[in-house]
Amino acid sequence: MPLADFRKPRLFVDADLAAGISVALDRNQSNYLGNVLRLSDGQTILIFNGRDGEWQAAISGRKRPDRLEVVARTRPQDRLPDLTYVFAPLKHARLDYMVQKAVEMGASTLQPVLTRFTQVTRVNAMRMRANAIEAAEQCGILSIAAVTEPVPLERWLGQREGRRLLIFCDEAAETADPVAALQGGMAASHGIDLLIGPEGGFAEDERSLLLRQPQTLQLSLGPRILRADTAAVAALALAQAVLGDWGGPQRV
């Protein structure tokens, strides 16, 4: 697959893409291209919609950018590994950071869950999606991670597909080599759900419920207690390196 071009600005557009079509810009996109990036009529950028690959497009508009004229496709559409990042929501900037890093790490779905010790119970799904799009724009990612509404942990466990591998990151787990634990764990052929708990940890009844789930791997992230947003990066990196698409042909 052609490498991403990081010299050209990239913009997500919610429209079907094909050579020769014209895409209208909304006010925010027009302001970004014209006033922030100082681009004008005739200059080119890269655009994507998460479905049709990446395309080169020319800016159109005399006084300000108001349309994009799609020229040619630069990269075909790819797909993300079947990796759902499941997490207890955090506050504001730390949640923004965690969403951005999960997208950069290749998560295909972001699923907030509410646990006994979750400190945040209301989640702005639109803000999460905006952060997911921004991370994809900046990092050359072609697919947009799905953002789901928060649900209680017990309900999510009751409705998830039991054949999927559940990687349950637990500070109470016996400290061991996490790479070896993942390598010797269960098959991930039906996808991965990677769960990070709240800053206060899991309640004992929640831990017991998790350990009773099929296809569950209890994982330690080392001898130190990590903040939830740090744990997200560490756990996703481990999962992608051992079971995901970092090690060659995609396995999940």
C-alpha positions as CSV (number, residue, x, y, z in Angstrom):
1,M,0.0,0.0,0.0
2,P,1.3,3.5,-0.8
3,L,2.8,5.4,2.2
4,A,0.9,8.3,3.7
5,D,1.9,11.7,2.5
6,F,2.4,13.8,5.7
7,R,3.4,17.0,3.8
8,K,-0.2,17.6,2.6
9,P,-3.0,18.5,5.0
10,R,-5.6,15.8,5.5
11,L,-9.3,16.3,6.1
12,F,-12.1,14.0,6.9
13,V,-15.3,14.6,4.9
14,D,-18.6,12.9,5.4
15,A,-19.4,12.3,1.7
16,D,-18.9,9.6,-0.9
17,L,-15.7,10.0,-2.8
18,A,-14.9,9.4,-6.5
19,A,-12.9,11.1,-9.1
20,G,-14.6,14.2,-10.7
21,I,-17.1,14.8,-7.9
22,S,-17.4,18.0,-5.9
23,V,-17.7,18.0,-2.1
24,A,-19.2,21.0,-0.2
25,L,-17.2,22.3,2.8
26,D,-19.0,23.2,6.0
27,R,-18.2,26.5,7.8
28,N,-15.6,24.9,10.2
29,Q,-13.8,23.2,7.4
30,S,-13.8,26.3,5.3
31,N,-12.4,28.3,8.2
32,Y,-9.7,25.7,8.9
33,L,-8.5,25.6,5.3
34,G,-8.7,29.3,4.5
35,N,-7.9,31.0,7.8
36,V,-5.9,28.5,9.7
37,L,-3.9,26.8,7.0
38,R,-4.0,29.9,4.6
39,L,-4.9,27.7,1.6
40,S,-6.7,29.1,-1.4
41,D,-8.3,28.2,-4.7
42,G,-6.4,25.6,-6.7
43,Q,-4.2,24.3,-3.9
44,T,-4.6,20.6,-3.1
45,I,-5.1,18.6,0.1
46,L,-5.9,14.9,0.9
47,I,-9.3,13.8,2.0
48,F,-10.9,10.6,3.2
49,N,-14.3,9.4,4.6
50,G,-13.4,6.1,6.2
51,R,-14.9,4.1,3.4
52,D,-13.5,5.0,0.0
53,G,-9.8,5.4,0.7
54,E,-7.7,8.6,0.5
55,W,-8.1,11.1,-2.4
56,Q,-6.3,14.2,-3.6
57,A,-8.7,17.1,-3.9
58,A,-8.3,20.7,-5.1
59,I,-9.7,23.6,-3.1
60,S,-12.4,25.7,-4.9
61,G,-13.7,29.1,-4.0
62,R,-12.8,32.7,-4.8
63,K,-13.2,34.5,-1.5
64,R,-12.9,31.5,0.7
65,P,-12.7,27.7,0.3
66,D,-16.2,26.4,-0.2
67,R,-15.8,23.2,-2.2
68,L,-13.3,20.5,-2.9
69,E,-12.9,19.0,-6.4
70,V,-11.9,15.4,-6.1
71,V,-9.0,14.6,-8.4
72,A,-7.6,11.0,-7.9
73,R,-7.3,8.4,-5.3
74,T,-3.9,8.2,-3.6
75,R,-4.5,5.2,-1.3
76,P,-7.1,2.4,-1.3
77,Q,-9.2,1.8,1.7
78,D,-7.8,-0.4,4.4
79,R,-9.4,-2.0,7.5
80,L,-8.6,-1.8,11.1
81,P,-7.9,-4.9,13.2
82,D,-11.0,-6.3,15.0
83,L,-9.9,-4.7,18.3
84,T,-12.4,-3.1,20.7
85,Y,-11.0,-0.8,23.3
86,V,-13.2,-1.0,26.4
87,F,-12.6,1.5,29.2
88,A,-14.0,3.3,32.2
89,P,-14.4,7.0,31.1
90,L,-12.0,9.6,32.4
91,K,-12.3,13.4,32.9
92,H,-12.0,15.8,30.0
93,A,-8.4,16.2,28.7
94,R,-7.4,12.8,29.9
95,L,-10.3,11.2,28.0
96,D,-9.4,13.2,24.9
97,Y,-5.8,11.9,25.2
98,M,-6.9,8.3,25.7
99,V,-9.3,8.4,22.7
100,Q,-6.6,9.9,20.5
101,K,-4.0,7.3,21.5
102,A,-6.4,4.4,21.1
103,V,-7.1,5.5,17.6
104,E,-3.4,5.8,16.8
105,M,-2.9,2.3,18.2
106,G,-5.4,0.9,15.8
107,A,-8.6,0.3,17.9
108,S,-11.6,-0.2,15.6
109,T,-14.2,0.5,18.3
110,L,-14.2,2.6,21.5
111,Q,-16.6,1.3,24.1
112,P,-17.0,3.2,27.4
113,V,-18.3,1.1,30.3
114,L,-19.5,2.2,33.7
115,T,-18.0,0.4,36.7
116,R,-18.5,0.7,40.5
117,F,-15.6,3.1,40.8
118,T,-15.9,5.0,37.5
119,Q,-15.5,8.7,38.3
120,V,-17.3,10.0,35.2
121,T,-20.8,8.7,34.3
122,R,-21.7,11.1,31.4
123,V,-19.7,10.9,28.2
124,N,-19.8,13.3,25.3
125,A,-19.9,10.8,22.4
126,M,-19.7,13.7,19.8
127,R,-16.5,15.0,21.4
128,M,-15.0,11.4,21.5
129,R,-15.8,11.0,17.8
130,A,-14.3,14.4,17.0
131,N,-11.1,13.4,18.8
132,A,-11.1,10.1,16.9
133,I,-11.4,11.9,13.6
134,E,-8.7,14.4,14.5
135,A,-6.3,11.6,15.4
136,A,-7.0,9.8,12.1
137,E,-6.5,13.1,10.1
138,Q,-3.1,13.7,11.8
139,C,-1.7,10.2,11.6
140,G,-2.6,9.1,8.1
141,I,-5.3,6.6,9.3
142,L,-7.9,5.8,6.7
143,S,-10.6,4.1,8.9
144,I,-12.5,5.9,11.6
145,A,-13.0,4.0,14.9
146,A,-16.6,3.5,15.9
147,V,-17.7,5.3,19.1
148,T,-20.4,3.7,21.1
149,E,-22.5,5.0,24.0
150,P,-21.5,4.1,27.6
151,V,-23.2,1.1,29.2
152,P,-22.8,-0.6,32.6
153,L,-20.0,-3.2,32.7
154,E,-22.4,-6.0,33.6
155,R,-24.7,-5.2,30.6
156,W,-21.8,-5.0,28.2
157,L,-20.5,-8.4,29.4
158,G,-24.0,-9.8,28.9
159,Q,-24.2,-8.7,25.3
160,R,-20.7,-9.2,24.0
161,E,-19.8,-12.1,21.7
162,G,-18.5,-14.8,23.9
163,R,-16.1,-16.2,21.2
164,R,-14.1,-12.9,21.3
165,L,-10.9,-12.9,23.4
166,L,-11.4,-10.6,26.5
167,I,-8.1,-9.2,27.7
168,F,-8.8,-8.0,31.2
169,C,-6.0,-5.7,32.5
170,D,-6.0,-6.1,36.2
171,E,-3.7,-4.5,38.8
172,A,-4.5,-7.4,41.1
173,A,-3.2,-10.0,38.7
174,E,0.1,-11.8,39.5
175,T,3.0,-9.9,38.0
176,A,4.3,-11.8,35.0
177,D,5.7,-11.3,31.5
178,P,2.7,-9.8,29.7
179,V,4.2,-10.7,26.3
180,A,4.5,-14.3,27.3
181,A,1.0,-14.3,28.8
182,L,-0.4,-13.0,25.5
183,Q,1.6,-15.4,23.4
184,G,0.5,-18.4,25.5
185,G,-3.1,-17.2,25.8
186,M,-6.2,-18.0,23.9
187,A,-6.8,-17.6,20.2
188,A,-7.9,-14.2,19.0
189,S,-9.4,-15.4,15.7
190,H,-12.9,-13.9,16.5
191,G,-11.6,-10.5,17.6
192,I,-10.2,-8.9,20.8
193,D,-11.9,-6.9,23.5
194,L,-9.3,-5.1,25.6
195,L,-10.6,-3.8,28.9
196,I,-9.0,-1.1,31.2
197,G,-10.7,-0.3,34.4
198,P,-11.2,2.9,36.3
199,E,-8.6,4.8,38.4
200,G,-10.0,3.2,41.5
201,G,-9.7,-0.3,40.1
202,F,-12.4,-3.0,39.8
203,A,-14.6,-4.0,42.7
204,E,-14.2,-7.6,43.8
205,D,-17.6,-8.6,42.5
206,E,-16.7,-7.1,39.1
207,R,-13.4,-8.9,39.1
208,S,-15.2,-12.2,39.9
209,L,-17.7,-11.6,37.1
210,L,-14.9,-10.9,34.6
211,L,-13.0,-14.0,35.6
212,R,-16.1,-16.1,34.9
213,Q,-16.3,-14.9,31.3
214,P,-15.3,-17.3,28.5
215,Q,-12.2,-16.6,26.6
216,T,-10.8,-14.3,29.3
217,L,-7.1,-13.5,29.8
218,Q,-6.3,-11.7,33.1
219,L,-3.2,-9.6,32.3
220,S,-0.8,-7.7,34.5
221,L,0.9,-4.6,33.1
222,G,4.0,-4.9,35.3
223,P,5.0,-4.1,38.9
224,R,3.9,-0.5,38.8
225,I,0.4,0.9,39.0
226,L,-0.3,2.9,35.9
227,R,-2.7,5.7,35.4
228,A,-5.7,4.6,33.3
229,D,-4.6,6.6,30.2
230,T,-1.1,5.3,30.5
231,A,-2.4,1.7,30.9
232,A,-4.4,2.2,27.7
233,V,-1.3,2.9,25.6
234,A,0.7,0.1,27.2
235,A,-2.0,-2.5,26.8
236,L,-2.9,-1.6,23.3
237,A,0.8,-1.7,22.3
238,L,1.2,-5.1,23.8
239,A,-2.0,-6.5,22.1
240,Q,-1.0,-5.1,18.7
241,A,2.6,-6.3,18.9
242,V,1.6,-9.9,20.0
243,L,-1.8,-10.5,18.5
244,G,-2.6,-7.6,16.2
245,D,-1.2,-6.1,13.0
246,W,2.2,-4.9,14.2
247,G,3.9,-8.2,13.7
248,G,3.1,-8.8,10.0
249,P,-0.1,-10.2,8.4
250,Q,-3.2,-9.2,10.4
251,R,-4.4,-11.9,12.7
252,V,-7.4,-10.4,14.3
